[in-house]
Structures are given as C-alpha cells and as structure tokens.
Amino acid sequence: MLEVCDLVALDADALVGLWQYILAHDLVSQVRMGPVAEDDPIPLLVQEPSKLGRRVGEGLFLRVVDAERALALRRYARSGRLAIELRGDADCDWNEGVFELEADGDERRVKQTSGVPDLTLPPRSLAVLVAGHSTASQLSRAGLLDAKDEHVLALADAMFATSHRPFCPDGF
C-alpha cells in the first residue's frame, strides 16, 4: 500500500502528472489518499470513480464574528449590490441587521442600513456563503437562505462565486 498524505497541484497537468507518478509504483496494489477537496477533479478523470471509496467529511470550521468586516474584506467575482440581512445571531448580536454590500472590481463598500433585504440568512449560511463553500441558490434550496427573487439569487451566486471550494487538508 502507498499512503499519500498531501497532494497539491497548481493545475490539471501537474495533478495528472502526480497521479501518474503515484500509479507507476509497480509493487503497489492500493493507494490510500489523505484528505482531498470536495471539488477535487480526480473522480472526473477515472473510468470508475466509485472505486475511489471517497468519503465527504467536515474539514473547515468557520464562524463570522464581524459580518460587516467579513463582507468588506472578501473579493467578489462580479460587481453588484446586495442588501443582506443577518438574522438569529444570538452569540454576536452586533451582526444582527441589514448590511448593504456594493462591490465593483477591487472596491467594496459595506454599511449597515435599515433598507429592505435582498437576502435573509442565519450566521451559518453567511459563513459558507462568504467562504465560497455553497452558493446562495444551494442555501436557498436547503431552506437556509431567503431571497427576494430569482434575479437576486443569480446575482448573489455570481458575486460570491469562487474557482475552488475552500479546503483545509490539515486536521487540528
């Protein structure tokens, strides 16, 4: 058995090359891989992905304790304006309220407002949305986010889009 603890590649060619190297060991009948990201492309590249024995587990723990600052510091994939209401944050009551987010390229402005929200969500949904783990549409389908309409959901999906889902390979 060959055990791979960490495998990190900057692009698809490097990833395929590393796997070719791993699989080239002729006395190995089984490869055990350490944690990999949920959006790892290897299942798309093999003939029988079910034989990989993949398991999904928790690996990233995030709690937003300053919603205004977290929204202002994050980069956005698209320009836009959203009024986001955070509701049900008993542990960080200063996060309760509506935050108006305006993003335009590298410029981001966030301010607390009394306006009508486009999105309403609890703290756990804000954390996965800010991290890029789940889209606004996914959260809405799960009943963890309320949106004013489908156009708002599409805008939120586009603004919060990431090229990769967050991943922490090291346990703690």
C-alpha positions in Angstrom: 0.0 0.0 0.0 1.2 3.5 -0.8 -0.1 6.2 1.5 -0.2 9.8 0.2 -0.6 12.4 3.0 -0.8 15.6 0.9 -1.2 16.1 -2.8 -1.2 19.7 -4.0 -1.1 20.8 -7.7 -1.4 24.2 -9.3 -3.1 23.0 -12.5 -4.6 19.9 -14.2 -1.4 18.9 -15.9 0.5 18.9 -12.6 -2.3 16.9 -10.9 -2.3 14.3 -13.7 1.5 14.1 -13.6 1.5 13.5 -9.9 -1.1 10.7 -10.1 0.8 9.1 -13.0 3.9 9.1 -10.7 1.9 7.6 -7.8 0.3 4.9 -10.0 3.6 4.0 -11.6 4.8 2.1 -8.5 4.7 -1.5 -9.6 4.6 -3.1 -6.2 1.6 -1.1 -5.0 -1.8 -2.7 -5.2 -3.6 0.0 -3.1 -3.2 3.8 -2.8 -4.6 5.5 0.3 -5.1 9.2 -0.1 -5.3 11.7 2.7 -8.0 14.4 2.7 -8.8 16.0 -0.6 -11.1 18.9 -1.5 -14.8 18.2 -2.3 -14.3 19.6 -5.8 -11.1 17.5 -6.5 -11.2 16.7 -10.2 -9.8 13.1 -10.0 -13.3 11.5 -10.0 -13.9 13.1 -13.4 -10.7 11.7 -14.8 -11.0 8.0 -13.9 -13.1 5.3 -15.5 -14.8 4.1 -12.3 -15.0 6.8 -9.7 -17.0 4.6 -7.4 -13.8 2.5 -6.8 -12.1 5.5 -5.3 -14.0 5.0 -2.0 -14.4 8.7 -1.4 -16.0 10.0 1.8 -17.1 13.5 2.5 -16.4 14.9 5.9 -16.1 18.1 7.8 -12.8 19.8 7.3 -13.4 23.6 7.5 -14.9 25.3 10.5 -15.8 29.0 10.1 -17.7 31.4 12.2 -18.2 35.0 11.1 -18.0 37.2 14.2 -17.9 40.6 12.3 -20.3 40.4 9.3 -19.6 43.9 8.1 -15.9 43.4 8.0 -16.0 39.9 6.6 -18.2 41.2 3.7 -15.9 44.2 3.1 -12.7 42.2 3.1 -13.9 39.4 0.7 -13.2 39.7 -3.0 -16.2 39.3 -5.3 -16.3 37.7 -8.7 -18.7 40.2 -10.1 -19.8 43.7 -9.5 -23.2 44.2 -7.9 -25.2 45.5 -4.9 -27.0 43.3 -2.4 -28.8 44.1 0.9 -28.0 41.1 3.2 -30.0 40.6 6.4 -28.3 38.5 9.1 -30.9 37.1 11.5 -30.6 34.8 14.6 -27.1 35.6 15.7 -27.6 35.4 19.5 -23.9 34.9 20.1 -22.8 38.0 18.1 -25.8 40.3 18.3 -23.9 43.2 16.7 -24.2 41.1 13.5 -28.0 41.4 13.5 -29.4 43.6 10.8 -29.2 44.5 7.2 -25.8 45.1 5.5 -25.7 46.8 2.1 -22.9 45.4 0.1 -21.6 47.2 -3.1 -18.8 45.5 -5.0 -17.1 46.9 -8.1 -13.8 45.4 -9.0 -11.4 45.9 -6.1 -13.7 48.4 -4.4 -16.0 47.0 -1.7 -18.3 49.0 0.5 -20.4 47.6 3.3 -22.7 49.6 5.6 -25.4 48.7 8.0 -28.8 50.0 6.8 -32.5 50.0 7.6 -33.3 49.1 4.0 -35.3 46.1 2.7 -33.1 43.0 2.4 -32.5 41.1 -0.9 -31.2 38.1 1.1 -32.0 36.9 4.6 -29.9 34.3 6.3 -28.6 32.9 9.6 -25.0 33.0 10.7 -24.1 29.5 9.5 -25.3 30.4 6.0 -23.3 33.6 6.0 -20.2 31.6 6.8 -20.5 29.1 4.0 -21.5 31.9 1.5 -18.6 34.1 2.4 -16.2 31.2 2.3 -17.5 30.1 -1.1 -18.4 26.6 0.1 -22.0 26.8 -1.0 -23.9 29.1 -3.4 -26.8 31.3 -2.5 -29.0 29.0 -4.7 -27.8 25.9 -2.9 -28.5 27.5 0.5 -32.0 28.7 -0.7 -32.9 25.1 -1.9 -31.9 23.9 1.6 -34.1 26.5 3.3 -31.1 28.2 4.8 -31.4 31.5 2.9 -34.4 33.5 1.7 -34.1 35.6 -1.4 -36.3 38.4 -2.7 -36.5 36.7 -6.2 -34.6 34.5 -8.6 -32.6 37.5 -10.0 -31.2 38.3 -6.6 -30.2 34.6 -6.2 -28.4 34.7 -9.6 -26.6 37.9 -8.7 -25.5 36.5 -5.3 -24.3 33.3 -7.0 -22.3 35.4 -9.4 -20.8 37.8 -6.8 -19.8 35.1 -4.3 -18.5 32.6 -7.0 -15.1 31.1 -6.4 -12.9 29.0 -8.7 -12.4 26.4 -5.9 -14.3 25.4 -2.8 -12.5 26.1 0.4 -10.4 23.2 1.8 -8.3 22.7 4.8 -6.2 19.5 4.4 -4.8 19.5 7.9 -6.7 18.3 11.0 -6.4 20.2 14.2 
